[in-house]
Amino acid sequence: MPFSPRRARDRRGSALLLVLTLTLGFAALAMAAIYLTSSGGILLRLHERERDFRYAAEQALQQAKSRLNRDTAFQRTIPETAYVQLDTGRALTDAAGLAIPRSRVNTYIGLTGDTVGRFGQFVTVVSTAYDAGGTRHVRRLDLAAESFSRFAMFTNTWPGGLAYGTGEFIRGRAHSNAGWASTGSPGPTYFDTVSAVGSVTGTATYSGITPISGARAIPFPTVTKLAALPGYATQGNLNFTPVSGSSARATDGAGANVSGITSGNATRGTRAEFVTFDASNDGSLGEDDGFVRVFDLAAGMDTTRLRADLTGTPVALNDAILQNQCGAMKQAWVKSRIQTSTYPTVTVAQSNTFDANTRAGVVAIASLPTARCYPAGSPYLLLTERLVDATNCGLTAPNPSNGAPYSWAAGPLCSVDTRYGGQDTTFTPNPRTCMVVVSNANGRCGGTAVALGTWRQAPSAIQLDSVPAATRQDAERTYLFPLAKPTNLASKGVVHFTAGPIFVSGVLRGFVTLYVLGRVGLIDDLTYDQNPVTSVCRNFLGIIGRDNIMITDNSMNRPKSIATTGVEHLMGTPHYTLHAITMSLTGTVGVENYAGNAQTSPSITCGAGNTTSGGCINQTGGVIEQVISATYAGSGTGLRENRTVDPCQKTNRRPPFFPQTGRFLDNKYYELDPVNIETPAQIRALFNSLRGRSGL
């Protein structure tokens, strides 16, 4: 049977289904494309709106910063504990001058950050950009307030004819609100930017940093601007009124003049000494181990005794300061004791040359390598300032009244333990003075004792409860004014004297601003407890004087003529060492008698070939002054500048409440959540939190 194939079944409508499927697919793709395009447009417009809000907020920040930096009157309107609203619903324009659509800004400015005065203060600017729908974008800018303490050298005026010379160095930021002059070949060396409102002229090495002429002036601080400092000192029991007034020169009852001057009335005064010791005996020196003590001269005494001045060419042998404060008074027992010394090594033959009655004998004493003078009241002067009578001995002995007293607690009935300091302390709360009869082996005065001065006692609220005998004797405890917590809980680190002059020296531990409404005399080295270059921001001292701040022309800082041969002696240490930022509001920071006291022998130099009278001014810190002044006048005079920047100056730290320049530098930007910056209460809460306070 022949093969017959089966007939294929018909497939009606499949093409139509395929067409419909493809049509629907393309339609879906088209719709997706439409939706994607629409969403992209919406997102683009949203991003554009967000950009407009961000631009508006940032523009408001920059305009506020500009206003702050150029308008010092506006700066003074910013409150300490609140904020000011600079903009309220202000419309802004873009770079093309076109209005930014639908955007308005509110701008708020407040002081934040530093509540203890030792960190650079901030000005916080908060800008909110919004439209009819509410706050859309919030930006915050913290501006660091620049402190004068950052400058190595700053002067408000520059006298004609004055210039920095070869061999002088300024290692930090320098600025003049007038001109700036250098001279010599190769001239001075500057290691940081030098700027001047006028012109920077002369030959100098600028270390690759181009000097700036025509800079903007920086307003110089005034006494009015610092009006809050005395109040801060009062809170910490560190506000002092110095003694003052003049009276007839004091004599010791035998007619010997012990006032410190040879003519005219004697002028009283006060000195401040910074003291550092391990008060807690924990093996380290914390800020709570820093103190200041204050010594007042008695009536009839002159400030030359505070300064340890030696006057005359040569100095008179019977000069009270030479005899009592510079070691010229050498008794028989001193000669025997000094022979046991290992530094300096003194032979019997040498000690026999010591004689307070002859100039050769005094020169022999002054020629010892450890010979030096001390200011009145120093514990090193026990031998001439601890006077007792025949029966009353020790630290608290009454002022002798039964005839000529004895020095160094050497009354006939005084035990060996109370002599020479013995088992008590060399600190004498109420030192007295006289002229000792050097031929008397027991150290008897030629006349009755005269009050020399008094160390002030600290208020009981801030006195140390106790001190370890291994570090300090208890007799000294109540005369120490703590500078910091926890002993002085209310201290803000400000020490204030209502008048000057105040004479300053010592060793500092802590962050302190010393403010004197008068002159400041730097009578001896004033240093930190550790080298500030290697111990970054461990200590920071600011000294502000309404008037001049001067390195005194005294026996500790400059050579004086004791012999008749022209050989001069420095009764201190070569060079003046200072760790501090110094500021004179109306005068200068300089050197007394900078052109005088030529150094002949031994020679003191500051740098190769630069012979000076006192050596270098080795200052780690800065100088801010109303007017710059010379520190030497040619070879063999004055002191040359050799200033080094304290690394702390390059941080955001400052001596407590040290004045600021009125300039503000960008520090940090932040973006804030608009939800939290909607209402005045939220704005207040933000600024309070930035000041370390809670609540509204």
Residue pairs with C-beta under 8 A, 6 or more apart in sequence:
49 102
49 136
50 136
50 137
52 100
52 101
52 102
52 103
52 129
53 103
53 129
53 130
53 131
53 136
53 137
54 129
54 137
54 139
55 94
55 100
56 92
56 100
56 103
56 104
56 105
56 127
56 129
56 137
57 105
57 127
57 128
57 129
57 137
57 138
57 139
58 127
58 139
59 92
59 105
60 87
60 90
60 92
60 105
60 107
60 127
60 129
61 107
61 125
61 127
61 139
61 141
63 107
64 86
64 87
64 107
64 109
64 125
64 127
64 141
65 125
65 141
65 143
65 664
65 666
67 74
67 86
68 74
68 75
68 109
68 123
68 125
68 143
68 664
69 662
69 663
69 664
72 219
72 662
75 662
77 84
78 84
78 109
78 110
78 111
78 123
79 110
79 111
80 111
81 691
82 110
82 684
82 687
83 108
83 109
83 110
83 683
83 684
83 687
84 108
84 109
84 110
85 106
85 107
85 108
85 109
86 107
86 108
86 109
87 105
87 106
87 107
87 127
88 106
89 104
89 105
89 106
90 104
90 105
90 106
90 107
91 99
91 100
91 103
91 104
92 99
92 100
92 103
92 105
93 99
93 100
94 100
102 131
102 132
103 129
103 130
103 131
104 129
104 130
104 131
105 127
105 128
105 129
105 130
106 127
106 128
106 130
107 125
107 126
107 127
107 128
108 125
108 126
108 127
108 683
108 687
109 123
109 124
109 125
109 126
110 123
110 124
110 687
110 690
111 121
111 122
111 123
111 124
111 691
112 121
112 122
112 123
112 124
112 142
112 687
112 690
112 691
113 119
113 120
113 121
113 122
113 124
113 142
113 690
113 691
114 120
114 121
114 122
115 691
115 692
116 492
116 493
116 656
117 232
117 492
117 493
117 494
117 513
117 654
117 656
117 657
117 658
118 493
118 511
118 540
118 653
118 654
118 655
118 656
118 657
119 652
119 653
119 654
120 144
120 145
120 146
120 147
120 652
120 653
120 654
121 144
121 145
121 660
122 142
122 143
122 144
122 145
122 667
122 690
123 142
123 143
123 145
123 664
124 140
124 141
124 142
124 143
124 687
124 690
125 140
125 141
125 143
126 138
126 139
126 140
126 672
126 677
126 683
126 686
127 138
127 139
127 140
127 141
128 135
128 137
128 138
128 674
128 677
129 135
129 136
129 137
129 138
130 136
134 674
134 678
135 674
135 675
135 677
135 678
136 674
137 671
137 674
138 671
138 672
138 673
138 674
138 677
139 669
139 670
139 671
139 672
140 669
140 670
140 671
140 672
141 666
141 668
141 669
141 670
142 667
142 668
142 669
142 670
143 664
143 665
143 666
143 667
144 652
144 664
144 665
144 666
144 667
145 660
145 661
145 663
145 664
146 660
146 661
146 662
146 663
146 664
146 665
147 654
147 658
147 659
147 660
147 661
148 154
148 221
148 581
148 583
148 622
148 624
148 658
148 659
148 660
148 661
149 540
149 542
149 581
149 622
149 649
149 654
149 655
149 658
150 172
150 173
150 622
150 649
150 650
151 172
151 173
151 174
151 175
151 622
151 623
151 624
151 649
152 170
152 171
152 172
152 173
152 174
152 192
152 621
152 622
152 623
152 643
152 645
152 649
153 170
153 172
153 173
153 174
153 175
153 622
153 623
153 628
153 643
154 174
154 175
154 176
154 218
154 622
154 623
154 624
154 625
155 175
155 176
155 177
155 178
155 624
155 625
155 626
155 627
155 628
156 176
156 177
156 178
156 220
156 625
156 626
156 627
157 177
157 178
157 626
157 627
157 628
158 176
158 178
158 179
158 180
158 181
158 196
158 198
158 627
158 628
159 627
159 628
159 629
162 181
162 628
162 629
162 630
163 181
163 182
163 183
163 202
164 170
164 181
164 182
164 183
164 187
164 188
164 202
164 204
164 641
165 182
165 183
165 184
165 187
165 188
166 183
166 184
166 185
166 186
166 187
166 188
167 184
167 188
167 606
167 607
167 608
167 609
167 610
167 640
168 188
168 189
168 640
168 641
168 642
169 188
169 189
169 190
169 191
169 641
169 642
169 643
170 188
170 189
170 190
170 191
170 192
170 194
170 641
170 643
171 191
171 192
171 643
171 644
171 645
172 191
172 192
172 622
172 643
172 645
172 649
173 192
173 193
174 180
174 190
174 192
174 193
174 194
174 195
175 194
175 195
175 196
175 215
175 218
176 195
176 196
176 197
176 198
176 628
177 196
177 197
177 217
177 218
177 220
178 196
178 197
178 198
179 196
179 197
179 198
179 199
179 200
179 201
180 194
180 195
180 196
180 198
180 199
180 200
180 201
180 211
181 201
181 202
182 188
182 201
182 202
182 203
182 204
183 202
183 203
184 203
185 203
186 203
186 204
186 205
187 202
187 203
187 204
187 205
188 204
188 205
189 204
189 205
189 207
190 204
190 205
190 206
190 207
190 209
190 211
191 207
191 209
192 207
192 209
192 645
193 209
193 211
193 212
194 200
194 204
194 206
194 209
194 211
194 212
195 211
195 212
195 213
195 215
196 211
196 212
196 213
196 214
196 215
197 214
197 215
197 216
197 217
198 213
198 214
199 213
199 214
200 211
200 212
200 213
218 661
218 662
218 663
219 661
219 662
220 585
220 626
221 583
221 585
221 659
222 585
223 517
223 546
223 585
225 659
226 515
226 544
226 585
226 659
228 657
229 494
229 496
229 513
229 515
229 544
229 657
230 239
230 496
230 498
230 515
232 492
232 493
232 494
232 496
232 656
232 657
233 239
233 492
233 494
233 495
233 496
233 515
234 496
235 490
235 491
235 492
236 462
236 483
236 488
236 490
236 491
236 492
236 493
236 494
237 458
237 459
237 461
237 462
237 481
237 488
237 490
237 491
238 292
238 481
238 483
238 488
238 491
238 494
238 495
238 496
239 496
239 498
240 270
240 272
240 294
240 456
240 495
240 496
240 497
240 498
241 497
241 498
241 499
242 269
242 270
242 296
242 497
242 498
242 499
242 500
242 502
243 268
243 269
243 270
243 296
243 297
244 267
244 268
244 269
244 499
245 267
245 268
245 299
246 265
246 266
246 267
246 268
247 265
247 266
247 268
247 299
247 300
248 265
248 266
248 300
249 257
249 259
249 261
249 264
249 265
249 266
249 300
249 302
250 257
250 258
250 259
250 266
250 298
250 299
250 300
250 301
250 450
251 257
251 258
251 259
251 447
251 450
252 258
252 433
252 434
252 435
252 445
252 446
252 447
252 448
252 449
252 450
253 404
253 434
253 447
253 448
253 449
253 450
254 404
254 435
254 445
254 446
254 447
254 448
255 447
256 318
256 320
256 434
256 435
256 446
256 447
257 320
258 301
258 320
258 324
258 433
258 434
258 435
258 450
259 266
259 300
259 301
259 302
259 305
259 320
260 266
260 301
260 302
260 303
260 304
260 305
260 309
260 320
260 321
261 302
261 304
262 311
262 316
266 299
266 300
266 301
266 302
267 302
267 303
268 296
268 297
268 298
268 299
268 301
268 302
268 303
269 297
269 303
269 306
269 501
269 502
269 503
270 294
270 295
270 296
270 297
270 306
270 497
270 502
270 503
271 294
271 295
271 306
271 375
271 376
271 377
271 502
271 503
271 504
271 505
271 523
272 292
272 293
272 294
272 295
272 495
272 497
272 502
272 503
272 504
272 506
272 514
273 292
273 293
273 294
273 295
273 504
273 505
273 506
274 290
274 291
274 292
274 504
274 505
274 506
274 507
274 508
274 512
274 526
275 290
275 291
275 292
275 293
275 480
275 506
275 507
276 285
276 289
276 290
276 291
276 506
276 507
276 508
276 509
276 529
277 285
277 289
277 291
277 471
277 472
278 284
278 285
278 289
278 468
278 471
279 288
279 289
279 291
279 464
279 467
279 468
279 471
279 472
279 487
280 286
280 288
280 289
280 468
281 468
281 470
281 471
285 509
285 529
286 509
287 483
287 484
287 485
287 509
287 510
287 511
288 482
288 484
288 485
288 486
288 487
289 509
290 482
290 483
290 484
290 508
290 509
290 510
290 512
290 529
291 480
291 481
291 482
291 483
292 480
292 481
292 483
292 495
292 506
292 512
293 455
293 456
293 479
293 480
293 481
294 455
294 456
294 481
295 306
295 375
295 376
295 377
295 453
295 454
295 455
295 456
296 453
296 454
296 455
296 456
297 303
297 305
297 306
297 376
297 452
297 453
298 450
298 451
298 452
298 453
298 454
300 450
300 451
301 376
301 433
301 452
301 453
303 501
303 503
304 311
304 321
305 320
305 321
305 325
305 375
305 376
305 452
306 375
306 376
306 377
306 503
306 523
307 375
307 503
307 521
307 523
307 552
307 554
308 321
308 325
308 326
308 373
308 374
308 375
308 376
308 523
308 554
308 555
308 556
308 571
309 321
309 552
309 553
309 554
309 555
310 319
310 321
310 322
310 326
310 373
310 554
310 555
310 560
310 562
310 571
311 319
312 319
312 561
313 561
314 359
314 561
314 562
314 563
314 564
315 322
315 560
315 561
315 562
316 322
317 328
317 356
317 357
317 358
317 359
317 362
318 435
320 433
320 435
321 373
321 555
322 328
322 362
322 562
323 329
323 356
323 384
323 435
323 436
324 381
324 384
324 385
324 433
324 435
324 436
325 373
325 374
325 375
325 376
325 378
325 381
325 384
326 366
326 371
326 372
326 373
326 374
326 555
326 571
327 365
327 366
327 371
327 372
327 373
328 356
328 362
328 365
328 366
329 356
329 383
329 384
329 407
329 436
329 438
330 354
330 355
330 356
330 365
330 438
331 383
331 407
331 408
331 436
331 438
331 440
331 441
331 443
332 441
333 420
333 441
333 443
334 354
334 383
335 351
335 352
335 354
336 351
337 420
338 346
338 351
339 346
339 347
339 348
339 351
343 369
343 370
344 368
344 369
344 370
346 368
350 364
353 360
353 361
353 364
354 361
354 364
354 365
355 361
355 362
355 364
355 438
356 362
356 365
356 438
357 438
357 439
359 562
359 563
359 564
362 562
363 562
363 563
363 567
363 569
365 371
366 562
366 569
366 571
367 569
371 569
371 571
372 555
372 556
372 571
372 572
372 573
373 554
373 555
373 556
373 571
373 572
374 380
374 381
375 503
375 505
375 523
375 524
376 385
376 431
376 433
376 452
376 453
377 385
377 428
377 431
377 452
377 453
377 455
379 425
379 426
379 427
379 428
380 426
381 431
382 408
382 409
382 420
382 421
382 426
382 428
383 407
383 408
383 420
383 443
384 407
384 408
384 433
384 436
385 428
385 431
385 432
385 433
385 452
386 395
386 397
386 407
386 408
386 409
386 428
386 431
387 397
387 399
387 400
387 405
387 406
387 407
387 432
387 433
387 434
387 445
387 449
388 394
388 397
388 400
388 405
388 406
388 409
388 410
388 411
388 414
389 397
389 398
389 400
389 401
389 402
389 403
389 405
389 406
389 411
390 402
390 403
390 406
390 411
390 412
390 413
391 411
391 413
392 398
392 400
392 411
393 409
393 411
393 413
393 414
393 415
393 418
394 409
394 414
394 418
394 424
395 424
395 425
395 427
395 428
395 429
395 475
396 429
397 409
399 430
399 432
399 449
399 451
400 406
400 432
400 448
400 449
401 448
403 448
404 434
404 444
404 445
404 446
404 447
404 448
405 411
405 432
405 434
405 444
405 445
405 448
405 449
406 412
406 414
406 442
406 443
406 444
406 445
407 434
407 436
407 443
407 444
407 445
408 419
408 420
408 443
409 418
409 419
409 420
409 422
410 419
410 442
410 443
412 442
415 422
416 422
417 423
417 424
418 424
424 473
424 475
425 472
425 473
425 475
425 476
427 455
427 473
427 475
427 476
427 479
429 454
429 455
429 457
429 475
429 479
430 451
430 453
430 454
430 455
431 452
431 453
432 449
432 450
432 451
432 452
433 449
433 450
433 452
434 445
434 446
434 447
434 448
434 449
434 450
435 445
435 446
435 447
436 443
436 444
436 445
436 446
437 444
437 445
437 446
455 479
456 479
457 463
457 478
457 479
458 478
458 479
458 480
458 481
458 482
462 481
462 482
462 487
462 488
462 491
463 477
463 478
463 480
463 487
464 477
464 478
464 480
464 482
464 487
466 474
466 477
467 473
467 474
467 476
467 477
481 488
482 488
482 491
483 491
483 493
483 495
483 509
483 510
483 512
484 491
484 493
484 510
484 511
485 491
492 656
492 657
493 510
493 511
493 512
493 513
493 655
493 656
493 657
494 512
494 513
494 515
494 656
494 657
495 512
495 513
495 514
495 515
496 514
496 515
496 516
496 517
497 514
497 515
497 516
497 517
497 518
498 517
499 516
499 517
499 518
500 516
500 517
500 518
500 519
500 520
500 545
500 546
500 547
501 516
501 518
501 519
501 520
501 521
502 516
502 518
502 519
502 520
502 521
503 520
503 521
503 523
503 552
504 514
504 520
504 521
504 522
504 523
504 526
504 543
505 522
505 523
505 524
505 525
505 526
506 526
507 526
507 527
507 528
507 529
508 526
508 527
508 528
508 529
508 539
508 541
508 579
509 528
509 529
509 539
510 539
511 539
511 540
511 541
511 653
511 655
511 656
512 540
512 541
512 542
512 655
512 656
513 541
513 542
513 543
513 544
513 655
513 656
513 657
513 658
514 520
514 541
514 542
514 543
514 544
515 544
516 543
516 544
516 545
516 546
517 546
518 545
518 546
518 547
519 545
519 547
519 548
519 549
519 550
519 587
520 543
520 545
520 547
520 548
520 549
520 550
521 550
521 552
522 549
522 550
522 551
522 552
522 557
522 576
522 578
523 552
523 554
523 556
523 557
524 556
524 557
524 572
525 573
525 576
525 577
525 578
526 541
526 577
526 578
526 579
526 580
527 577
527 578
527 579
528 535
528 538
528 539
528 541
528 579
529 538
529 539
530 538
530 539
531 620
532 538
532 539
532 579
532 620
532 621
532 646
532 647
532 648
533 620
533 644
533 646
533 647
536 647
536 648
536 651
537 647
537 648
537 651
537 653
539 579
540 581
540 646
540 648
540 653
540 654
540 655
541 579
541 580
541 581
541 621
541 655
542 580
542 581
542 582
542 583
542 654
542 655
542 656
542 658
543 549
543 580
543 581
543 582
543 583
544 583
544 584
544 585
544 658
544 659
545 582
545 583
545 584
545 585
545 587
546 584
546 585
546 586
547 584
547 585
547 586
547 587
548 584
548 587
548 588
548 589
548 590
549 582
549 583
549 584
549 587
549 588
549 589
549 590
550 589
550 590
550 591
550 592
551 557
551 576
551 590
551 591
551 592
551 614
551 617
551 639
552 592
553 591
553 592
553 593
553 596
553 597
555 570
555 571
555 572
556 570
556 571
556 572
556 573
557 572
557 576
557 614
557 639
558 570
558 593
558 597
558 613
558 614
559 568
559 569
559 570
559 597
559 599
559 600
559 604
559 613
559 614
560 568
560 569
560 570
560 571
560 597
561 567
561 568
561 569
562 568
562 569
563 569
566 600
566 601
567 600
567 601
568 597
568 599
568 600
568 601
570 604
570 614
574 604
574 614
574 615
575 604
575 606
575 614
575 615
575 616
575 617
575 618
575 639
576 614
576 615
576 616
576 617
576 618
576 619
576 639
577 618
577 619
578 617
578 618
578 619
578 620
578 621
579 619
579 620
579 621
579 646
580 619
580 621
581 621
581 622
581 623
581 624
581 646
581 649
581 655
581 658
582 589
582 619
582 621
582 622
582 623
582 624
582 625
583 589
583 623
583 624
583 625
583 658
583 659
584 624
584 625
584 626
585 626
586 626
587 625
587 626
587 627
588 625
588 626
588 627
588 628
588 629
589 623
589 624
589 625
589 629
590 629
590 630
590 631
591 614
591 617
591 630
591 631
591 632
591 638
591 639
593 638
594 629
594 630
594 631
594 632
594 633
594 637
594 638
594 639
595 630
595 632
595 633
595 634
595 637
595 638
596 613
596 637
597 613
597 614
597 637
598 613
598 636
598 637
599 611
599 612
599 613
599 614
599 636
599 637
600 636
603 611
604 611
604 612
604 613
604 614
604 615
605 611
605 612
605 615
606 612
606 615
606 616
606 639
606 640
606 642
607 616
607 640
607 642
610 635
610 640
611 635
611 636
612 632
612 635
612 636
612 637
612 638
612 639
612 640
613 632
613 636
613 637
613 638
613 639
614 638
614 639
615 639
615 640
616 639
616 640
616 641
616 642
617 631
617 639
617 640
617 641
617 642
617 643
618 642
618 644
619 641
619 642
619 643
619 644
620 643
620 644
620 645
620 646
621 643
621 645
621 646
621 649
622 643
622 645
622 646
622 649
623 643
630 638
631 638
631 639
631 640
631 641
632 638
632 639
632 640
672 686
676 682
676 686
677 683
677 686
681 696
684 696
685 695
685 696
688 694
688 695
688 696
